[in-house]
Amino acid sequence: MSNFDPSKLNSRTPKTSQRGPRPERIFMVVDEYSTPESGFHYAIGHRAGHPDQKIKVRLNTVAERVADRPNLKEDAVKAQYVTGENTRDSISDKAKAGIKLIAFDDCRRLGEVDGVTEYRAHWPKTIATQPDAEILTGKAHIRLREAYERADTRFKAQAYVELIKGSATATADNITDLMSEALTIKDAQGRARDPLMIMRVTHKGAVVRAPRMYPATRTTQVFDQALGENKDVSRPCDADQTISELMSGVKGRTDLETAQRDSFRAAVAAIKGEPEPAFSSTDAEVIKDVRNLYWGVKEGHLQVEVISAEKIDFGADSRKTYLKDKDLPQLAAYTIKEPTGDQSFRSVAGYTDTVIGILRHEDGEPYAVYASPVQMFPKAYKLADLRLESGAPAAEAEATTDADNTAESDAAEIPPMATQADVAHEDEAQVPSM
């Protein structure tokens, strides 16, 4: 009888974890600060979007950081915290500046007393200094690309957040309303917004295409202060005008845009049970493809989901900062590298739960002053793989702060529409970016 047991070859002795509490990133709305002369200083408030989750946060000591990260030298941590050129702000610094919105990195839970959970954090980052700043959260893609030239064409730098606002399965009863809601250029409060609509088409559960639609534009004149004369500028049209142009077969500014308008029109007609529409494209292969889309939807082989999203540009100062920091891990995570057949890689937009700090222009349109993944080590997903709660808005919370009161409410230039299931960071000089 053999003493050998092959079943034990792959067995492993369980390791005893020496790690402390799992670290997390906390986004906080500060209600008050506690800065005693003796003892730790705290920011006290609640998690952004969750006024019922009361928290207090202090900063790590050097010894605690070394214990958390045994590979770090004590002198290196001291340089980060105290003696270096770019040391972290203290809680008292935030208190003196009256900061109301803070992101704390690498937070560890210490306990709970009287319904208030206490944490210690490695680093505090101000989300916004202005008292009227707001926080938005949801599935989003952060797009950061420096300006560059290719084939005698100069491509402008891009720095914006694409925030998904909601999604729903399209039916004959709701398709018109879904399109109108997705393409509206003003929110429920009458504030300007930069919308886009994505039509995600699936076959047997797999996304086969995801065309995009942006508002139609009209040309108007404004006076240029530098040139001293009028100049033409494009302004977005309201949703009704955009949908009217789409359904009447108005061509896009490029063959690509025209082809994808045909795709939208074909899908809408099929969903409504209407006859096959006329197509504006002149390419026979494009027409063949769009006709196949029409019949696939009409016969029930293809399902259509309408996703509403909003493009939020970074403000002028934040734009420079985020473009400079685009290769940091938490920002680089928003770009997914996919291998191609020629042993190179293409960059594909990645989406993950994101927190955005915004301010607003005079017309109410938001601009970003802060953006970060919710998780410290985020997993981003391609649009084709992104799970959305169909029929309900993406998880979103807004927090508006002012000096005396905090209120909560729950609330690559890329072609206008893409035929592929995911939007790669491709450049189309003749069409607007997302």
Residue, then its C-alpha position, 0 to 999 in steps of 0.5 A: m500500500s502506497n503512502f503517496d496521496p496525489s490529492k494532496l499535491n495541490s493542497r496549500t496550508p492556509k496563510t494567516s493574514q497579517r493585514g489590518p482593515r481593508p483600505e478604502r477611499i472615502f469622499m467626505v462632506v465635512d460638517e465640522y472640524s475638531t482641532p484640539e491643542s492636545g490629541f488628534h485632529y479630526a474632520i467630522g461629517h458624512r460620506a458624500g451622497h449618504p448623509d446617514q453615514k456619519i464619519k470622522v477621519r484623522l490622518n495616519t501617524v508615521a508609525e501607522r503608515v510604516a506598519d501599513r506598508p512594511n516595505l516603506k522606510e520610516d524616513a521616506v514616510k517622514a518626508q511625505y508627511v513632515t519634512g519633504e518639499n510636498t508634504r500632505d496638508s494637515i487637518s488643521d490646514k483644511a479647517k483654516a481654509g474652510i474646506k467642505l469636500i475632501a477625498f481621503d486615500d487609504c483609509r482604515r476603519l478604527g471603530e464606531v462610537d455613538g453611530v459615528t465611524e472613525y477612520r485614519a487616512h494616509w492622505p487628504k485631497t481637497i475636492a473643491t475649495q469653493p463653497d458652492a461645489e457639488i459632487l456627482t457619482g456614477k459609472a464614468h470614463i475619464r478621458l485625458r489626452e495631450a494635443y498632438e499632430r498626425a499626418d499634418t493634422r493637429f488634434k486638440a488636447q482632451a480632458y473630460v469626464e463622460l458620466i452615464k446618467g441612466s439606461a433602459t431597454a427600448t420599446a415601441d412605447n418608450i423609445t421617443d421619450l428615451m431619446s428626448e431625455a438623453l439628448t436634452i440640453k438642459d437638466a430638470q433645473g433648466r441648467a445647460r448640459d452637454p448630452l450624448m446618447i448611446m444605443r447599445v445593441t446586443h445579440k444573444g447577450a453580447v454587445v455588437r455595436a454601440p452608436r452614439m448620437y450628439p445634439a444637432t448644431r446650429t451656427t450663430q455669430v458672436f463678437d470676438q474680443a481678440l479679433g474685434e469682429n463677429k465670428d461663427v460658432s456652433r450651438p447645440c440644438d434642443a432634443d426635438q430638433t436633433i431627433s427631427e433631423l435624425m428621423s428625416g434623414v439629414k446627413g451627418r458631417t462625415d460619411l461615418e456620422t451619416a452611416q451611424r445616423d442611418s443605424f439609429r434611424a433603422a433601429v428606431a423604425a424597427i422598434k416602432g414596427e415601421p417600414e424600413p426607412a430610407f438611408s442617406s449613406t451612399d456606400a452599398e456595404v453600409i446600407k447592407d449592414v444597416r438593413n441587417l440591423y433593421w431586420g435583426v431588431k424587427e424580428g427580435h434577434l437584436q435587443v436595444e438599450v438606450i444609455s443617456a450620458e453627459k460630457i463634463d469638461f475639466g475646468a481650465d486649471s484642473r485640465k492642466t493638472y489632470l493632463k499632467d497626471k494622466d499616467l498615475p495609476q488611478l487615472a490610467a485605469y480608465t484606459i484599457k489596452e487591448p492587443t491587436g493582430d499586429q502585436s500592438f495595442r489599441s486604447v479602449a475607453g474604460y468605465t468604473d464607479t467615479v466621483i466628480g467634483i464640479l462647479r458650474h458656469e453662468d448657464g449652469e453647465p457643470y465643469a469638473v475640478y476633481a475626478s477619481p475612481v471610487q475604489m483605490f484599485p479600480k477595475a474599469y470595464k469596456l462599454a460592452d462589458l459594463r453592467l447597468e441597471s436597465g430601466a433605472p438611472a446609474a447610481e448618482a448622488e449630488a452633494t451641494t455645500d455652502a458655508d453654513n449648510t450642507a444639503e444632499s440629494d440622491a440624485a481619440e476624438i471619438p466619432p459621434m456614433a461608433t459602429q463597434a461595441d466599444v469606443a476606442h480612442e481613435d481620432e476623427a478631426q472632422v467630428p466633435s469629440m465625446 
